[in-house]
Amino acid sequence: MSQEPTHKSLDEINQSVEVPSVYETSFVQKFLAYSGPGALVAVGYMDPGNWLTSLSGGSQFRYALLSVLLMSILVATFMQTLSIKLGVVARLDLAQAIAQKVPKAGRYTLWIINELAMMATDMTGVVGTAIALKLLFGLPLLYGILFTIFDVLLVLLFLRFGIRRIEFIVLTAILIVGVIFGIEVSRATPDLAQIAGGLLPTPKILTNHEMLIMSLGIVGATIMPHNIYLHSSLAQSRRYDYHNPAQVNEALRFAKWDSNVHLVAAFLINAILLVLGGTLFFHTNGQLSAFQDVYNGLKSAAIVGNLASPLMSTLFAFALLITGMISSITSTLSGQIVMEGYLHIRLPLWERRLLTRFVTLIPILAIGFLVGFNDHDFEQIIVYAQIALSIALPFTLFPMVALTSNHDLMGVHTNQRYVTMIGYLLTAIITVLNLQFVIAAF
């Protein structure tokens, strides 16, 4: 087993939530005690980048890409399970574990790559929040972008409540977003038989260039580095006896349940978005290109018929605002994990948040002043942010598979050979697909 780090990952919340002992309470009570980190991670699977790719994929190819979304979530579930295992067994987050194994130059290189990935993640939240503020209140994009500086206050307010209350707030937000889109899709009356057919992969995805590019975009938007780092740390938020093998096994078991349940919820919300795009906008010949288009479409009876109403479009924008703001919490925590783990530098969370946000705003504002503050150009920022995340992903997944296959670090919980082989194979496939996406994007 590894030597304990000099400081705990996310020290403010590490081992802050009590859980029952192995011999106490029922399955449901234990599940509820361990449930929460999965909700925070699931938010990263339904940020504005996921929204854009799911809605666009539905508008262009109707329900055909549901199979790509399903496979992406299955791969994400596998990777998050490895992340959980690293945190629960080794008591290290991924940044700490990597930093123990690589020389100083490698540490700094990986920190830069992942710091850029955290910035890219933050960009999607900034742009999504700014667009939602414009749709809801008519606030110009420039002011909406600057307004996001103050969401540091929101993050700090939430953190004062403690991690358990943050988890509850995020879970409530996920449920609200899910209900909103559930209502909109049910009113749109989609073809259930075609939806079921869309869950089955088709060779056309590989032979149709446009469909392949959109599929790569969905993969790139679904599996992101910050979720891997975040989960390896949040898994340590539960206070269990990590010297007791039975307690460690139980912590692993329920952390996986927590992750799987919330990733299923993330899949359902993304699937609903894709179905919404395919049901309402497929007949527009795939011309859906912006959140503004969806917002306007949900108001226009000429496009969506009986579903159209100001309420439906307002609910859509409100859901976008919720996910944009909630993702600020996860991007802040992920950034803290990366900085502390690689550089051993500890900053107060409000300083870390302000630093991240100011650095993120520089390229966003530069683009705005160069090309103008309009929705389409700013949604392109989300696309390029996905490219940055795609480039950074192999530098996250390969080390994680290697670390969880290290017997000195993981002991009896070392990956079985077939798990290691699957991990490396999936990482190699994702790397190749992401390279294709990057090449195609440029």
ROROVEX-108706 format. One line per 3 residues: number of its first residue (from 1); for each residue x, y, z of C-alpha. Coordinates in Angstrom, 1 decimal, always signed. Layout:
NUM	X/Y/Z | ...
end
This chain:
1	+0.0/+0.0/+0.0 | +1.1/+3.6/-0.6 | +2.6/+5.9/+1.9
4	-0.1/+8.4/+3.1 | +0.3/+11.9/+1.6 | +1.4/+14.8/+3.7
7	-2.1/+16.4/+3.4 | -5.5/+15.0/+2.7 | -7.2/+15.5/-0.7
10	-9.9/+18.3/-0.3 | -9.0/+18.5/+3.4 | -12.1/+20.6/+4.1
13	-14.4/+17.6/+3.3 | -12.1/+14.6/+3.7 | -13.7/+12.0/+6.0
16	-16.3/+14.5/+7.0 | -19.4/+12.3/+6.4 | -20.1/+9.5/+8.9
19	-21.3/+6.2/+7.5 | -22.7/+3.1/+9.3 | -20.4/+0.3/+10.3
22	-20.4/-2.9/+8.4 | -22.8/-4.6/+10.8 | -25.3/-1.8/+11.1
25	-28.5/-0.7/+9.2 | -30.1/-1.8/+6.0 | -28.9/-1.6/+2.4
28	-31.0/+1.5/+1.7 | -29.7/+3.3/+4.8 | -26.1/+2.6/+3.8
31	-26.7/+3.6/+0.2 | -28.1/+6.9/+1.4 | -25.1/+7.5/+3.6
34	-22.7/+6.9/+0.8 | -24.8/+8.6/-1.8 | -23.8/+12.1/-2.9
37	-20.3/+12.1/-4.6 | -21.9/+10.5/-7.6 | -24.3/+13.4/-8.0
40	-21.4/+15.9/-8.0 | -19.6/+13.9/-10.6 | -22.8/+13.4/-12.7
43	-23.1/+17.2/-13.1 | -20.0/+17.0/-15.2 | -21.8/+14.6/-17.6
46	-24.6/+17.1/-18.3 | -22.8/+20.4/-18.6 | -23.5/+22.8/-21.6
49	-21.0/+20.9/-23.7 | -23.1/+17.7/-23.4 | -26.2/+19.8/-24.1
52	-24.9/+21.1/-27.3 | -23.7/+17.8/-28.7 | -26.9/+15.9/-27.7
55	-29.3/+18.5/-29.1 | -27.3/+18.8/-32.3 | -26.9/+15.1/-32.7
58	-30.7/+14.7/-32.3 | -31.5/+17.5/-34.8 | -29.2/+16.0/-37.4
61	-29.7/+12.3/-37.1 | -32.8/+12.0/-34.9 | -32.4/+9.1/-32.5
64	-29.5/+7.2/-34.2 | -26.8/+8.5/-31.9 | -28.5/+7.2/-28.7
67	-26.3/+4.1/-29.1 | -23.2/+6.3/-29.0 | -24.4/+8.1/-25.9
70	-25.1/+4.8/-24.2 | -21.7/+3.4/-25.0 | -20.0/+6.6/-23.8
73	-21.8/+6.4/-20.5 | -20.9/+2.7/-20.1 | -17.2/+3.6/-20.7
76	-17.5/+6.5/-18.3 | -19.0/+4.2/-15.7 | -16.0/+1.8/-16.0
79	-13.5/+4.7/-15.7 | -15.3/+6.2/-12.7 | -15.2/+2.9/-11.0
82	-11.4/+2.8/-11.3 | -11.2/+6.4/-9.9 | -13.4/+5.4/-6.9
85	-11.1/+2.4/-6.2 | -8.0/+4.6/-6.2 | -9.5/+7.0/-3.7
88	-11.1/+4.4/-1.4 | -8.2/+1.9/-1.3 | -5.1/+4.1/-1.7
91	-6.5/+7.1/+0.1 | -5.1/+9.3/-2.7 | -6.7/+11.4/-5.4
94	-5.4/+10.9/-8.9 | -3.1/+13.9/-8.9 | -1.5/+12.9/-5.6
97	-1.0/+9.3/-6.9 | +0.6/+10.4/-10.2 | +2.8/+13.0/-8.4
100	+4.2/+10.2/-6.3 | +5.3/+8.2/-9.3 | +6.7/+10.8/-11.8
103	+9.7/+13.1/-11.6 | +9.4/+16.9/-11.0 | +9.5/+17.8/-14.7
106	+6.7/+15.3/-15.4 | +4.7/+16.6/-12.5 | +4.8/+20.2/-13.8
109	+4.0/+19.1/-17.4 | +1.0/+17.1/-16.3 | -0.1/+20.0/-14.1
112	-0.1/+22.4/-17.1 | -2.0/+19.9/-19.3 | -4.7/+19.3/-16.6
115	-4.8/+23.0/-15.6 | -5.7/+23.8/-19.2 | -8.3/+21.1/-19.1
118	-9.9/+22.5/-15.9 | -10.0/+25.9/-17.6 | -11.7/+24.4/-20.6
121	-14.3/+22.8/-18.3 | -14.8/+26.2/-16.6 | -15.3/+27.8/-20.0
124	-18.3/+25.7/-20.8 | -19.9/+26.7/-17.5 | -19.2/+30.4/-18.1
127	-20.6/+30.4/-21.6 | -23.6/+28.3/-20.7 | -24.5/+30.6/-17.7
130	-24.0/+33.7/-19.8 | -26.3/+32.4/-22.6 | -28.9/+31.4/-20.1
133	-28.9/+34.8/-18.5 | -29.4/+36.4/-21.9 | -32.3/+34.0/-22.7
136	-34.0/+34.6/-19.4 | -33.4/+38.2/-18.7 | -32.1/+39.7/-21.9
139	-28.7/+40.4/-20.3 | -26.0/+41.1/-23.0 | -23.4/+38.3/-23.2
142	-20.6/+40.6/-22.1 | -22.4/+41.4/-18.8 | -23.4/+37.8/-18.4
145	-19.8/+36.7/-18.7 | -18.6/+39.3/-16.2 | -21.5/+38.3/-13.9
148	-20.1/+34.8/-13.6 | -17.2/+36.3/-11.6 | -19.6/+36.5/-8.7
151	-20.5/+32.9/-8.7 | -17.4/+32.4/-6.5 | -19.8/+33.7/-3.8
154	-22.2/+31.0/-4.7 | -19.5/+28.3/-4.4 | -18.3/+29.7/-1.1
157	-21.9/+29.9/+0.2 | -22.5/+26.2/-0.7 | -19.3/+25.1/+0.8
160	-20.2/+26.7/+4.2 | -23.1/+24.3/+4.3 | -20.7/+21.3/+4.3
163	-20.3/+18.6/+1.6 | -23.5/+16.7/+2.6 | -25.7/+19.8/+1.9
166	-23.8/+20.5/-1.3 | -24.6/+17.0/-2.5 | -28.3/+17.5/-1.6
169	-28.4/+20.8/-3.5 | -26.7/+19.3/-6.6 | -29.0/+16.2/-6.5
172	-32.0/+18.5/-6.3 | -30.8/+20.5/-9.2 | -30.3/+17.3/-11.3
175	-33.9/+16.2/-10.4 | -35.3/+19.7/-11.4 | -33.4/+19.6/-14.8
178	-34.6/+16.0/-15.3 | -38.2/+16.9/-14.6 | -38.1/+19.9/-16.9
181	-36.8/+17.9/-19.9 | -39.1/+15.0/-19.0 | -42.1/+17.3/-19.3
184	-40.9/+18.8/-22.6 | -40.2/+15.4/-24.2 | -43.5/+13.9/-23.0
187	-45.4/+16.9/-24.5 | -43.4/+16.4/-27.7 | -44.7/+12.8/-28.0
190	-41.6/+11.1/-29.5 | -41.7/+7.8/-31.4 | -40.9/+5.2/-28.7
193	-40.2/+2.4/-31.2 | -37.6/+4.6/-33.0 | -36.0/+5.6/-29.7
196	-35.6/+1.9/-28.8 | -34.1/+1.3/-32.3 | -31.7/+4.2/-31.7
199	-30.1/+2.4/-28.7 | -28.8/-0.3/-31.1 | -25.5/+0.7/-32.8
202	-25.5/+0.9/-36.6 | -22.6/+0.6/-39.1 | -23.8/+3.8/-40.6
205	-22.1/+5.7/-37.7 | -18.7/+4.7/-39.1 | -19.5/+5.1/-42.8
208	-21.3/+8.5/-42.6 | -18.6/+11.1/-42.1 | -21.0/+13.7/-40.5
211	-22.5/+11.2/-38.2 | -19.0/+10.0/-37.2 | -17.9/+13.5/-36.4
214	-21.0/+14.1/-34.2 | -20.4/+10.8/-32.5 | -16.8/+11.8/-31.7
217	-18.1/+15.0/-30.3 | -20.5/+13.1/-28.0 | -17.7/+10.9/-26.8
220	-15.5/+13.9/-26.2 | -18.2/+15.8/-24.3 | -19.1/+12.8/-22.1
223	-15.8/+11.5/-20.8 | -13.8/+14.4/-19.2 | -10.6/+14.5/-17.1
226	-12.0/+16.6/-14.3 | -14.6/+14.0/-13.4 | -11.9/+11.4/-12.9
229	-9.8/+13.6/-10.6 | -12.9/+14.7/-8.7 | -14.3/+11.3/-8.0
232	-11.0/+9.9/-6.7 | -11.1/+12.7/-4.1 | -14.8/+12.7/-3.3
235	-14.7/+9.0/-2.6 | -12.6/+9.9/+0.5 | -15.3/+12.1/+1.9
238	-16.9/+9.2/+3.9 | -15.5/+8.4/+7.3 | -14.9/+4.7/+7.4
241	-12.1/+2.6/+9.0 | -9.8/+2.2/+6.0 | -7.6/-0.2/+8.1
244	-10.6/-2.6/+8.2 | -10.8/-4.7/+5.0 | -14.5/-5.4/+5.5
247	-15.2/-1.6/+5.8 | -13.1/-0.9/+2.7 | -15.0/-3.5/+0.7
250	-18.3/-2.0/+1.8 | -17.1/+1.6/+1.0 | -16.1/+0.4/-2.5
253	-19.4/-1.4/-3.0 | -21.6/+1.6/-2.0 | -19.5/+4.2/-3.7
256	-19.9/+2.2/-7.0 | -23.7/+2.0/-6.4 | -23.7/+5.8/-5.9
259	-21.7/+6.4/-9.0 | -23.7/+4.0/-11.2 | -27.1/+5.3/-10.1
262	-26.2/+8.9/-10.8 | -24.5/+8.2/-14.1 | -27.7/+6.4/-15.2
265	-29.5/+9.7/-14.3 | -26.9/+11.6/-16.4 | -27.5/+9.3/-19.3
268	-31.2/+9.7/-19.1 | -31.0/+13.5/-19.1 | -28.6/+13.5/-22.1
271	-30.8/+11.0/-23.9 | -33.8/+13.2/-23.2 | -31.9/+16.1/-24.7
274	-31.0/+14.1/-27.8 | -34.6/+12.9/-28.1 | -35.8/+16.5/-27.7
277	-33.5/+17.6/-30.6 | -34.6/+14.6/-32.7 | -38.3/+15.0/-32.1
280	-38.7/+18.7/-32.4 | -36.0/+19.8/-34.8 | -35.1/+16.9/-37.0
283	-37.6/+18.1/-39.7 | -35.7/+21.4/-39.8 | -32.9/+19.6/-41.7
286	-30.5/+19.7/-38.8 | -30.3/+23.4/-38.8 | -30.2/+23.5/-35.0
289	-26.9/+25.2/-34.2 | -27.4/+27.2/-31.0 | -29.1/+27.3/-27.6
292	-30.9/+30.3/-29.0 | -32.4/+28.2/-31.8 | -33.8/+25.7/-29.2
295	-35.2/+28.5/-27.1 | -36.8/+30.2/-30.1 | -38.0/+26.8/-31.4
298	-39.7/+26.0/-28.1 | -41.6/+29.3/-28.4 | -42.6/+28.8/-32.1
301	-45.7/+26.9/-32.9 | -44.5/+26.8/-36.5 | -41.7/+24.5/-35.4
304	-42.9/+22.4/-32.5 | -46.7/+22.8/-32.7 | -48.7/+22.2/-29.5
307	-45.6/+22.1/-27.4 | -44.6/+25.7/-28.1 | -45.1/+28.1/-25.3
310	-43.1/+30.8/-23.4 | -43.2/+28.5/-20.4 | -41.4/+25.6/-22.2
313	-38.7/+27.9/-23.5 | -38.2/+29.6/-20.1 | -37.9/+26.2/-18.4
316	-35.3/+25.2/-21.0 | -33.2/+28.4/-20.3 | -33.7/+27.9/-16.5
319	-32.3/+24.3/-16.7 | -29.3/+25.7/-18.7 | -28.7/+28.3/-16.0
322	-28.9/+25.6/-13.2 | -26.4/+23.3/-14.9 | -24.0/+26.1/-15.8
325	-23.9/+27.4/-12.2 | -23.8/+24.0/-10.5 | -20.9/+23.0/-12.7
328	-18.9/+25.9/-11.1 | -18.8/+23.8/-7.9 | -17.3/+20.8/-9.5
331	-14.8/+22.7/-11.7 | -13.6/+24.6/-8.6 | -13.1/+21.4/-6.6
334	-11.4/+19.7/-9.5 | -9.0/+22.6/-10.0 | -8.1/+22.5/-6.3
337	-7.4/+18.8/-6.5 | -5.1/+19.2/-9.5 | -3.1/+22.2/-8.1
340	-2.7/+20.7/-4.6 | -1.9/+17.2/-5.9 | +0.7/+18.1/-8.5
343	+2.3/+21.3/-7.0 | +1.6/+20.7/-3.3 | +0.3/+24.3/-3.2
346	-2.7/+25.0/-1.0 | -4.8/+28.1/-1.6 | -8.0/+29.1/+0.1
349	-10.9/+28.0/-2.0 | -12.1/+31.5/-2.8 | -8.6/+32.5/-4.1
352	-8.5/+29.3/-6.2 | -11.9/+30.1/-7.6 | -11.2/+33.7/-8.4
355	-7.9/+32.7/-10.0 | -9.5/+30.1/-12.2 | -12.3/+32.3/-13.2
358	-10.1/+35.3/-14.1 | -7.8/+33.1/-16.2 | -10.8/+31.5/-17.9
361	-12.3/+34.9/-18.7 | -9.2/+36.2/-20.5 | -9.6/+34.1/-23.7
364	-13.4/+34.3/-23.6 | -13.3/+38.1/-23.5 | -10.5/+38.3/-26.1
367	-12.7/+36.3/-28.5 | -15.7/+38.4/-27.8 | -13.9/+41.7/-28.5
370	-12.3/+40.3/-31.6 | -15.4/+38.7/-33.3 | -18.3/+40.2/-31.3
373	-20.4/+38.9/-28.5 | -22.9/+36.7/-30.3 | -24.4/+33.3/-29.3
376	-23.0/+31.3/-32.2 | -19.4/+32.4/-31.8 | -19.6/+31.8/-28.1
379	-21.0/+28.3/-28.5 | -18.0/+27.6/-30.7 | -16.0/+28.2/-27.5
382	-17.8/+25.2/-26.1 | -16.8/+23.1/-29.1 | -13.1/+24.1/-28.8
385	-13.2/+23.5/-25.0 | -14.3/+19.9/-25.8 | -11.2/+19.6/-28.1
388	-9.0/+20.7/-25.3 | -10.6/+18.1/-23.0 | -10.1/+15.4/-25.6
391	-6.4/+16.2/-25.9 | -6.0/+16.1/-22.1 | -8.0/+12.8/-21.6
394	-5.3/+10.3/-22.4 | -3.0/+11.9/-19.9 | -5.6/+11.2/-17.3
397	-6.9/+7.7/-18.3 | -3.5/+5.9/-19.0 | -2.0/+6.8/-15.6
400	-5.3/+5.9/-13.8 | -5.3/+2.4/-15.4 | -1.6/+2.0/-14.6
403	-2.0/+3.1/-11.0 | -5.0/+0.9/-10.2 | -3.0/-2.0/-11.7
406	-0.1/-1.4/-9.3 | -0.1/-4.0/-6.6 | +2.2/-2.0/-4.3
409	-0.4/+0.8/-4.3 | -3.7/-1.2/-4.4 | -2.9/-4.5/-2.6
412	-5.7/-7.0/-2.9 | -7.8/-4.5/-4.8 | -5.3/-4.4/-7.7
415	-7.1/-4.6/-11.1 | -7.4/-8.1/-12.4 | -5.6/-8.7/-15.7
418	-8.7/-8.6/-17.8 | -9.8/-5.2/-16.2 | -6.3/-3.8/-17.0
421	-6.6/-5.0/-20.6 | -10.1/-3.5/-21.0 | -8.9/-0.2/-19.4
424	-5.9/+0.1/-21.7 | -8.0/-0.9/-24.8 | -10.8/+1.6/-24.0
427	-8.3/+4.3/-23.4 | -6.5/+3.6/-26.6 | -9.8/+3.6/-28.6
430	-10.9/+6.9/-26.9 | -7.5/+8.4/-27.7 | -7.7/+7.5/-31.4
433	-11.3/+8.7/-31.6 | -10.4/+12.0/-29.9 | -7.5/+12.5/-32.3
436	-10.0/+12.0/-35.2 | -12.3/+14.6/-33.6 | -9.5/+17.1/-33.2
439	-8.3/+16.7/-36.8 | -11.9/+16.9/-38.1 | -12.6/+20.0/-36.0
442	-9.7/+21.9/-37.5
end
